[in-house]
Amino acid sequence: MMIPTLEASKKRKRRPKLYGFHSFGEPGYPILPLGPFRDNIRLFLQQCAELESYSLLSMPVWCTLLVHDDRSLVLPLYTIEENVKDSDNPFCDHCRCTGWSNHFVSKRKYHMIIPMDDVWNKPLDDDIFDLSTHLLHGLIHCNGFAHLLCINGHEGGSKHLCGRELMDLWDRICLSLRTRKITVEDASKKRSMELRLLHGVAYGHPWFGRWGYKFCHGSFGVKEHIYNRALDILSSLELEKIIQDFSDMDQYEELKKIVHYYRYLSETQLVTTKDLLRFMLTVKACFPAKRNSLLPTAKPADVMEKARPETRESLKIKPPMKEKSSKYRKFATVVSHMDSRWPAKRLEFAADVIVSALKEKKQKDFKNGGMARQDVRDAARLHIGDTGLLDYVLKSLNNVVVGNQVVCRSVNPTTRILEYTVHDLDDDDKVSEPEKEILPPPPQAAAPVSGIDVYSDVLYLYEHVLLGYPESGLVELATQAVLDSKHFVKECSVRDDTEKLLTLFCQILPSFTDKEIEFKRDLPPGEIVVMPLNATVGELKQEAENALRDTYCMTEQFVVTEIKGLEESDDMDVLAGAVQSGTEVGVRGSGIDLDTPLRYQGGLDTWMVRCECGATDDDGERMVACDICEVWQHTRCCGMEDADEVPHLFICSTCYVSLVPPKTEPAALRFDCSTAFLEWRH
């Protein structure tokens, strides 16, 4: 097959470097950066990217070519350096909407982009930052704070890559370059379903939660405890109670069929909405039959008892193999019968890593208990970045011998979570080969019909239970709270305890010589410096000064004069023993440019937000300002629909009361959303 991107790269003067897509960014590959992000990104561009022959609006463009072996294609990863002083948009709206308005304006932004498949062989256009169709677009400030702007896998129009592959790549890049925090605004949908609501109820976190993203900043005054309580309420709805509450509604029969059908297919008990949705999402690709063909309306239990087709057994994830008297199988034998895209050695290596993680966990935390699948996966990911490989091997590890260890899996009867255990292989344990058994054909009366769409059932539950629960203000409020929580953040580790380096966070402290009154906002996070263990106080001052000058617009001329807590120390004194790695140190000095407009990411405006929902900061939602007090409020909280135009003259309720005497409102008509949420906590 001809690879357009690779063919285009052959026209370059020198042979381009090619990197493996699934391993790019793993520890030590292709580089092992140890410093802060501002230094690591320079090393990355120098050693892993090639400067393009063109620029975008005077911004340099680098390209890194990644080889996807499974699909025989080469794709470009572009890195674009945006100089903030020359930019048309020097302030970051993403920082402002996620609560980072107090961050200093960094001097450079780095855009990492994989464009849509059909433009891989074309130069980037000037409007590249405005498109939301990229397979991947991440923005990283030179201080290490980042934003994931878009991910588009198969659902978003990609012909070759799925969302998980792209997220794995982005995650590895961020960890390798040592970004500090990464935000994402989760607006992802599948068939009109908001995935942050669907996955939140099923798994307790959004889709991005698989990579460590957690609640960051809610809209309309939603706080983290409200968000967590809302998920608890929605995920703990009992299925029997749901059926009972819908007994007088048109959806009753359909909901009953759905619940009974998936309960029959599941090996574990399905009690709540969390149990049901998680099961449906986990095995959605395995269903070969239409629900109605297996569960007719009349006497479904009788039909189930008389006919149990082969497809049902396969849905319970039982292998179509029957063992003799033997109990365990060698993993090497299992591998030989696998139709895998990974070589056998790679599969065996992954199994060894998983067993090592199980053994380590067993020694530390449990004796007879198990280790949840997600915990096993996370532990193995420290050594193997290919999550597809890990998932494939984990599915095969049951009653399997790896080395001299036996790996088993079972469902914990208390938590109903799949767990893995490991124990030493005893002499009494029998190990042999599985023997295929020919299964009898299923009865014709219950022959399966292909074409089921599990997402249709998921959508039905989503629309009628989560969005349309009858006469339940609590469920409605909980659903709205989850939908109003769009901003999530991942906090990365910027230091490794095994490294013999000193990592410090240098935070500027207001100085009397720098118009201290100008520091009206919360202090921004400190800037990272990495130094050897034998560094001196004077070297710390110089390194902190260089870092601040290199990173922020308002500190280009900053001079560090003292370190808080080390005022009495001589510049030649060694830091060892005086400060600990990973701690924050305050620095004072002179030269902060308080006259530059490029001070804070929130911009120059000092406008005030005080909305009835409790919001006191810009959260990215549409707002309107009162023409009297100039305080901003959400249009939704003021009773305006998103489609409505903002009136030419708007007066907030507070100013209106001061102008017009209030009318007495019946107590029964008052409803305080915050009070309702407060009651959830008791």
C-alpha positions in Angstrom: 0.0 0.0 0.0 1.2 3.5 -0.8 1.6 5.8 2.2 1.1 9.4 1.1 2.7 11.0 4.1 5.7 8.8 3.8 6.0 9.5 0.1 5.9 13.2 0.7 8.6 12.9 3.4 10.9 11.3 0.9 11.1 14.6 -0.9 12.9 16.1 2.0 16.6 16.7 1.9 17.4 14.1 4.6 15.8 10.9 5.5 13.0 11.4 8.1 13.0 9.6 11.4 10.1 7.3 12.0 8.7 6.4 15.4 6.3 3.7 16.5 2.8 5.0 17.1 2.0 2.7 20.0 5.3 3.0 21.8 6.0 6.7 21.2 6.3 8.5 24.5 6.9 5.4 26.6 9.6 5.9 29.3 13.0 6.4 27.5 11.5 6.3 24.0 12.5 8.2 22.0 14.0 10.5 24.7 14.3 10.6 28.5 13.8 14.2 29.5 14.4 15.0 33.2 13.9 18.7 33.4 10.8 21.0 33.5 8.5 21.1 30.4 10.0 24.3 29.0 13.3 22.5 28.6 11.9 19.1 27.7 9.9 20.5 24.7 13.0 22.0 23.3 14.8 18.7 23.6 11.8 17.0 22.0 11.8 19.3 19.0 15.5 19.1 18.6 15.7 15.3 18.6 12.3 14.0 17.6 10.9 16.5 15.1 11.9 18.0 11.8 11.4 21.7 11.0 9.0 22.2 8.1 9.9 24.4 5.2 7.0 26.7 5.8 5.5 28.6 8.7 2.0 29.5 9.9 1.6 33.2 10.4 5.4 33.4 11.2 5.0 30.5 13.7 7.5 27.6 13.1 6.1 24.2 12.5 7.8 20.8 13.3 6.7 17.4 12.2 7.1 14.0 13.8 6.2 10.9 11.7 4.6 8.1 13.6 4.3 4.6 12.1 1.1 2.6 12.9 2.3 -1.0 12.2 -1.1 -2.6 12.5 -2.7 -0.5 9.8 0.5 0.1 7.6 0.3 3.8 7.7 2.4 6.8 8.7 0.8 9.8 10.2 2.1 13.3 11.1 2.3 14.8 14.6 2.7 18.6 14.1 4.1 20.8 16.8 3.6 24.6 16.4 5.2 27.1 18.6 3.1 30.2 19.2 4.9 33.3 20.5 2.4 35.0 22.7 3.7 38.6 22.1 3.0 38.2 18.4 -0.3 36.4 18.8 -3.7 37.7 18.0 -5.0 35.9 21.0 -2.3 36.3 23.8 -4.7 35.4 26.6 -6.0 31.8 27.1 -9.7 31.4 27.2 -9.3 27.8 28.3 -7.3 28.9 31.4 -10.0 31.4 32.1 -12.9 28.9 31.9 -11.1 26.3 34.1 -10.2 28.6 37.0 -6.7 29.5 36.0 -7.3 33.2 35.4 -4.7 34.0 38.0 -1.9 32.3 36.1 0.8 34.5 34.6 0.7 34.8 30.8 3.4 32.4 29.5 5.6 33.5 26.7 5.0 30.5 24.4 2.3 28.0 23.6 2.9 24.7 21.9 0.1 23.2 19.8 0.4 19.5 19.1 -1.9 18.5 16.2 -2.7 15.4 14.2 -5.0 16.6 11.5 -7.8 14.6 9.8 -6.7 11.7 7.7 -7.4 13.2 4.3 -5.0 16.2 4.8 -2.0 14.3 6.2 -0.2 15.0 2.9 -1.0 18.7 2.7 0.6 21.7 4.4 -1.3 23.1 7.4 -3.6 26.1 6.8 -3.6 29.3 8.7 -6.9 28.5 10.4 -5.5 25.4 11.9 -6.2 26.5 15.5 -9.8 27.2 14.8 -10.7 23.7 13.6 -12.4 21.2 15.9 -12.1 18.3 13.4 -8.4 17.3 14.2 -7.9 13.8 15.4 -5.8 15.3 18.2 -5.2 18.9 19.3 -3.5 19.7 22.5 -2.2 23.1 23.7 0.6 23.2 26.3 1.9 26.5 27.8 5.6 26.7 28.3 5.0 26.5 32.1 3.7 23.0 31.7 -0.1 23.7 32.1 -2.0 22.2 29.2 -5.4 21.8 27.6 -6.7 18.9 25.5 -8.8 20.7 22.9 -10.2 17.8 20.8 -10.0 14.1 20.2 -11.7 12.6 17.2 -11.5 8.8 16.7 -13.8 6.7 14.5 -16.9 8.5 15.9 -15.4 11.8 15.0 -14.6 10.9 11.4 -11.2 9.2 11.6 -10.8 6.4 9.0 -7.9 4.7 10.8 -7.6 5.6 14.5 -9.9 5.1 17.5 -10.3 7.5 20.3 -8.5 5.3 22.8 -5.4 5.1 20.7 -5.2 8.8 20.3 -5.8 9.4 24.1 -3.1 6.8 24.9 -0.7 8.7 22.6 -1.5 12.1 24.1 -1.2 10.7 27.6 2.2 9.2 26.9 3.5 12.5 25.3 2.3 14.6 28.3 3.9 12.2 30.8 7.1 12.0 28.9 7.4 15.8 28.5 6.4 16.3 32.2 3.4 18.5 31.8 2.0 19.6 35.2 -1.8 19.7 34.7 -4.0 19.0 31.7 -7.6 20.1 31.4 -10.3 18.9 29.0 -13.8 20.2 28.4 -15.8 17.0 27.9 -18.5 17.7 25.3 -18.2 14.2 23.7 -21.4 12.5 22.6 -22.4 9.2 21.1 -25.8 9.0 19.4 -27.0 12.2 21.1 -25.9 10.8 24.6 -23.6 13.0 26.7 -20.8 10.6 27.6 -19.9 12.4 30.7 -23.3 11.5 32.1 -23.5 8.0 30.7 -20.0 7.0 31.7 -20.3 8.9 35.0 -23.3 6.7 36.0 -21.7 3.5 34.7 -18.1 3.9 35.9 -18.1 6.8 38.4 -16.0 9.0 36.2 -16.1 10.4 32.6 -14.7 8.7 29.6 -11.5 10.7 30.2 -11.3 9.3 33.7 -9.6 6.2 32.3 -6.5 8.4 31.9 -6.8 10.0 35.4 -8.9 13.1 34.6 -11.0 14.2 37.6 -13.5 17.0 38.4 -11.9 20.4 38.0 -14.5 23.1 37.6 -18.3 23.0 37.4 -20.5 25.4 35.6 -23.5 27.1 37.2 -22.0 26.9 40.7 -21.6 23.1 40.7 -18.9 22.1 43.2 -17.0 18.8 43.4 -19.0 17.4 46.4 -22.3 18.2 44.5 -20.9 16.4 41.4 -19.9 13.3 43.4 -23.2 13.2 45.2 -25.1 13.5 42.0 -23.2 10.5 40.5 -24.0 8.5 43.7 -27.7 9.2 43.4 -27.9 8.3 39.7 -25.7 5.2 39.9 -27.6 3.8 42.9 -31.1 3.9 41.4 -32.5 0.4 42.0 -33.8 -1.3 38.9 -36.8 -2.8 40.7 -37.7 0.7 42.0 -37.3 2.1 38.4 -39.7 -0.5 37.0 -42.2 0.2 39.8 -42.0 4.0 39.2 -42.7 3.5 35.5 -45.6 1.1 36.1 -48.2 3.6 35.0 -46.3 4.9 32.0 -45.9 3.9 28.4 -42.3 3.0 28.9 -43.0 0.3 31.5 -43.1 -2.8 29.3 -40.0 -1.8 27.3 -38.0 -1.0 30.4 -39.0 -4.3 32.0 -37.9 -6.2 28.9 -34.5 -4.5 28.9 -33.8 -5.1 32.5 -34.9 -8.8 32.4 -33.0 -9.4 29.2 -29.6 -8.1 30.4 -30.1 -9.7 33.8 -30.4 -13.0 32.1 -27.3 -12.5 30.1 -25.1 -11.4 33.0 -23.3 -13.8 35.3 -23.4 -11.3 38.1 -26.4 -9.8 39.8 -27.6 -6.5 38.3 -29.2 -4.4 41.0 -28.7 -0.7 40.2 -28.4 1.5 37.1 -24.6 1.4 37.5 -24.6 -2.4 37.3 -26.9 -2.5 34.3 -25.2 0.3 32.3 -21.7 -1.0 33.0 -22.6 -4.5 31.9 -24.3 -3.2 28.7 -21.3 -1.0 27.8 -18.8 -3.7 28.6 -20.2 -6.4 26.4 -22.0 -4.3 23.8 -19.9 -5.7 21.0 -20.7 -9.4 21.9 -24.4 -9.4 21.4 -25.4 -11.5 18.3 -29.1 -11.6 18.9 -32.0 -9.3 19.0 -33.5 -8.9 22.5 -37.1 -9.5 21.4 -36.2 -12.7 19.6 -34.8 -14.2 22.9 -37.3 -12.7 25.3 -40.8 -12.7 23.9 -43.5 -10.8 25.9 -45.4 -14.0 26.8 -43.8 -16.1 29.5 -40.1 -15.2 28.9 -39.0 -17.4 31.7 -40.5 -20.5 30.1 -38.8 -19.7 26.8 -35.4 -19.2 28.5 -35.7 -22.5 30.3 -36.6 -24.5 27.2 -33.9 -23.1 24.9 -30.5 -21.9 25.8 -28.7 -21.0 22.5 -25.0 -21.1 22.1 -24.9 -17.4 21.7 -26.0 -16.9 25.3 -23.1 -18.9 26.7 -20.7 -16.9 24.6 -22.2 -13.7 25.9 -21.2 -14.8 29.4 -17.6 -14.7 28.1 -17.1 -18.5 28.6 -14.6 -19.9 26.1 -16.0 -22.5 23.6 -13.6 -25.0 25.1 -14.1 -27.7 27.6 -11.2 -28.9 29.7 -10.7 -32.5 30.7 -9.8 -33.2 34.3 -7.0 -30.6 34.2 -7.4 -27.3 36.0 -4.7 -25.0 34.6 -3.2 -24.2 31.2 0.2 -22.9 30.3 0.1 -19.4 29.0 2.6 -20.3 26.3 0.1 -22.9 25.0 -2.7 -20.4 25.1 -0.6 -17.9 23.1 0.0 -20.4 20.4 -3.7 -20.7 19.8 -4.3 -16.9 19.8 -5.1 -15.1 16.6 -3.2 -12.0 17.8 -1.6 -9.0 16.0 1.1 -9.1 18.7 4.0 -11.5 18.5 4.0 -14.4 21.1 7.1 -12.9 22.9 5.3 -9.6 23.3 2.3 -11.3 24.8 4.4 -13.4 27.2 6.3 -10.3 28.3 3.0 -8.5 29.1 1.8 -11.6 31.1 5.1 -11.5 33.1 4.6 -7.8 33.8 1.0 -8.4 35.0 2.1 -11.3 37.2 4.9 -9.2 38.8 2.3 -6.5 39.6 0.0 -9.1 41.2 2.8 -10.5 43.2 3.9 -7.1 44.4 0.4 -6.2 45.4 -0.1 -9.5 47.1 2.9 -8.9 49.3 1.8 -5.4 50.3 -1.9 -5.3 50.6 -3.6 -8.7 50.5 -3.2 -12.4 51.3 -6.3 -14.1 50.1 -8.1 -11.2 48.3 -7.9 -10.1 44.7 -6.7 -7.1 42.7 -9.3 -5.3 40.5 -8.8 -5.4 36.8 -8.4 -1.7 36.5 -5.7 -1.7 39.3 -3.8 -4.5 37.5 -4.0 -2.5 34.2 -2.8 0.7 35.8 0.1 -1.1 37.5 1.2 -2.8 34.3 0.9 0.5 32.4 3.9 1.8 34.3 6.0 -0.6 32.2 3.9 -1.1 29.0 2.1 1.8 27.4 0.1 -0.2 24.9 -3.2 -0.6 26.7 -4.7 -2.6 23.8 -2.0 -5.2 24.5 -2.7 -5.2 28.2 -6.5 -5.6 27.7 -5.9 -8.5 25.3 -3.7 -10.4 27.7 -5.9 -9.7 30.7 -8.8 -11.3 28.9 -6.7 -14.5 28.5 -5.5 -14.7 32.1 -7.8 -17.2 33.8 -6.6 -20.5 35.3 -3.4 -19.9 33.4 0.2 -20.7 34.4 2.8 -18.0 33.8 6.2 -19.1 34.9 5.7 -20.8 38.2 2.6 -18.7 39.1 -1.1 -19.5 38.6 -3.3 -16.5 37.6 -7.0 -16.8 38.3 -9.9 -14.4 38.0 -13.3 -14.3 39.6 -16.0 -11.8 40.5 -15.9 -10.5 44.1 -19.3 -11.4 45.6 -19.3 -8.3 47.7 -18.2 -5.6 45.3 -19.3 -7.5 42.1 -15.9 -6.4 40.5 -13.8 -8.7 38.5 -10.6 -9.5 40.4 -7.3 -11.3 39.6 -5.4 -13.5 42.0 -2.0 -15.2 41.8 -0.4 -18.1 43.8 2.5 -20.4 43.4 2.2 -23.5 41.3 2.0 -26.6 43.5 3.0 -30.1 42.7 -0.6 -31.1 43.1 -1.8 -28.7 40.4 -2.6 -30.3 37.1 -1.5 -28.5 34.0 -2.6 -29.7 30.5 -4.0 -28.7 27.2 -7.6 -27.7 26.7 -9.6 -29.9 24.4 -12.2 -28.6 22.0 -15.7 -29.7 22.4 -18.2 -29.5 19.6 -21.3 -27.7 21.0 -24.7 -28.9 19.8 -26.6 -26.5 17.6 -29.1 -24.3 19.3 -32.8 -25.1 19.0 -34.5 -23.6 16.0 -37.2 -22.1 18.1 -34.7 -19.6 19.6 -32.5 -19.1 16.7 -30.7 -15.7 17.1 -31.3 -12.9 14.6 -28.2 -10.8 13.9 -28.2 -7.0 13.9 -28.9 -6.1 17.5 -27.8 -2.5 18.5 -27.1 -2.5 22.2 -26.8 1.3 22.1 -30.5 1.5 21.2 -31.2 0.0 24.6 -28.7 2.2 26.3 -30.2 5.2 24.6 -33.7 4.2 25.8 -32.4 4.1 29.4 -30.6 7.3 29.0 -33.6 9.2 27.6 -36.3 7.8 29.9 -34.5 7.1 33.1 -31.6 9.6 33.4 -33.4 12.5 31.5 -37.0 11.7 32.0 -37.5 10.0 35.3 -41.2 10.5 36.4 -41.9 13.0 39.1 -38.4 13.0 40.7 -36.9 16.4 41.3 -33.9 14.8 42.9 -33.0 12.7 39.9 -33.5 15.8 37.6 -31.2 17.9 39.7 -28.6 15.2 39.9 -28.7 14.7 36.1 -28.4 18.5 35.5 -25.4 18.7 38.0 -23.5 16.0 36.1 -24.3 17.7 32.7 -23.1 21.0 34.1 -19.7 19.5 35.0 -17.7 19.6 31.8 -14.3 20.6 32.9 -11.9 17.9 34.1 -8.2 17.9 35.0 -5.3 15.5 35.3 -2.5 16.3 37.6 0.8 14.8 36.5 3.9 14.0 38.6 6.8 16.2 37.7 9.4 14.4 39.7 10.7 10.9 40.2 11.9 9.9 43.7 14.5 7.6 42.1 16.2 10.5 40.3 19.1 12.1 42.1 17.8 15.6 41.4 16.3 18.4 43.4 12.9 19.6 42.0 11.5 22.8 43.5 8.5 25.1 42.8 9.6 28.7 42.9 6.8 31.0 43.6 7.1 34.8 43.3 6.1 36.6 46.5 4.9 40.2 46.3 7.6 42.8 47.1 7.2 46.3 48.4 9.4 47.5 45.5 7.0 46.1 42.9 3.7 47.8 43.7 2.4 45.1 45.9 -1.1 46.4 45.6 -1.2 45.1 42.0 -1.2 41.5 43.3 -5.0 41.4 43.8 -5.6 37.8 42.6 -4.5 34.5 44.2 -0.8 33.9 43.7 -0.2 31.7 40.6 1.6 28.3 40.9 5.3 28.4 41.3 7.7 27.7 38.4 9.7 24.4 38.4 13.4 24.3 38.6 15.4 21.1 38.6 18.9 21.1 40.1 21.6 18.6 41.3 21.5 17.6 44.9 24.7 19.5 45.7 23.4 22.8 44.3 24.0 26.0 46.4 21.7 28.8 47.4 23.2 31.1 44.9 22.7 28.6 42.1 19.0 28.3 43.1 18.6 32.1 42.9 20.2 32.1 39.4 18.2 29.1 38.2 14.9 30.5 39.5 15.7 33.9 37.9 16.4 32.2 34.5 13.3 30.1 34.7 11.0 33.0 35.5 12.5 35.2 32.8 12.2 32.4 30.2 8.6 31.5 31.1 6.5 34.6 31.7 6.0 37.9 30.0 5.8 40.0 33.1 9.1 38.6 34.6 11.4 39.0 31.6 13.5 41.5 33.7 13.0 39.9 37.1 16.0 39.7 39.5 15.9 37.3 42.4 17.3 38.8 45.6 16.3 36.4 48.3 14.8 33.0 49.0 12.2 32.8 51.7 13.5 30.9 54.7 17.1 31.1 53.5 17.6 34.9 54.0 20.4 34.2 56.5 22.1 31.6 54.3 25.2 32.5 52.2 25.0 32.0 48.4 27.7 29.3 48.7 25.7 27.2 51.2 24.6 23.9 49.9 20.8 23.4 49.7 20.9 19.8 50.8 19.2 19.6 54.2 17.8 23.1 53.9 15.0 22.3 51.4 13.4 19.1 50.3 12.7 18.0 46.8 9.1 18.6 45.7 8.5 21.5 48.0 7.6 25.1 47.2 10.0 27.9 47.9 9.1 31.6 47.8 11.3 34.0 45.9 11.5 37.8 46.2 13.1 40.3 43.9 12.6 43.2 41.6 11.8 43.9 38.0 8.3 42.6 37.6 6.7 44.5 34.7 3.3 45.6 36.0 2.8 47.9 33.1 2.6 45.2 30.4 -0.9 44.1 29.5 0.3 40.5 29.3 0.1 39.8 33.1 -2.7 37.3 33.8 -4.4 34.7 31.6 -7.8 36.2 32.7 -6.9 39.4 30.8 -7.1 43.0 31.8 -10.8 43.1 32.6 -11.7 43.1 36.3 -15.4 42.4 35.7 -17.3 40.7 38.5 -19.4 37.5 38.4 -22.1 37.0 41.1 -24.8 34.7 39.9 -27.8 33.3 41.8 -26.4 29.8 41.2 -23.4 30.6 43.3 -20.9 31.1 40.5 -18.3 33.8 41.2 -16.0 33.3 38.2 -16.3 32.8 34.5 -17.1 29.2 33.7 -17.4 29.5 29.9 -21.3 29.6 29.9 -23.2 32.4 28.3 -23.6 35.5 30.6 -25.2 38.9 30.7 -24.2 42.0 32.6 -26.6 44.2 34.6 -26.7 47.7 33.1 -26.8 49.2 36.6 -24.4 47.3 38.8 -22.4 45.7 35.9 -22.3 42.4 37.6 -22.4 39.3 35.3 -24.9 36.5 35.6 -25.7 33.4 33.6 -28.5 33.9 31.1 -29.9 30.5 32.0 -30.1 31.5 35.6 -32.0 34.6 34.6 -34.6 32.6 32.7 -33.2 33.1 29.2 -32.9 30.2 26.8 -29.7 29.8 24.8 -31.6 30.6 21.6 -33.0 33.9 23.1 -31.3 37.2 22.3 -29.9 39.1 25.2 -32.1 42.2 25.8 -30.7 45.6 25.1 -31.4 46.7 28.6 -31.0 44.1 31.4 -31.5 44.7 35.1 -30.6 42.0 37.6 -32.9 40.9 40.3 -31.0 42.7 43.1 -31.1 46.1 41.3 -34.7 45.4 40.3 -35.7 44.9 44.0 -34.0 48.2 44.9 -36.0 50.0 42.2 -39.4 48.2 42.5 -40.9 47.0 45.8 -41.0 43.2 45.9 -44.2 41.3 45.9 -44.8 38.6 48.4 -44.1 35.2 46.9 -45.9 32.1 48.3 -43.4 29.9 50.1 -44.6 26.8 48.3 -43.4 28.3 45.0 -39.9 29.0 46.2 -37.3 26.4 45.3 -33.6 26.7 46.3 -31.4 24.4 44.2 -28.5 24.8 46.5 -30.6 23.7 49.5 -31.8 20.6 47.7 -28.2 19.6 47.0 -27.3 20.4 50.6 -29.9 18.0 51.8 -28.3 15.2 49.8 -25.3 15.3 52.1 -27.2 14.2 55.2 
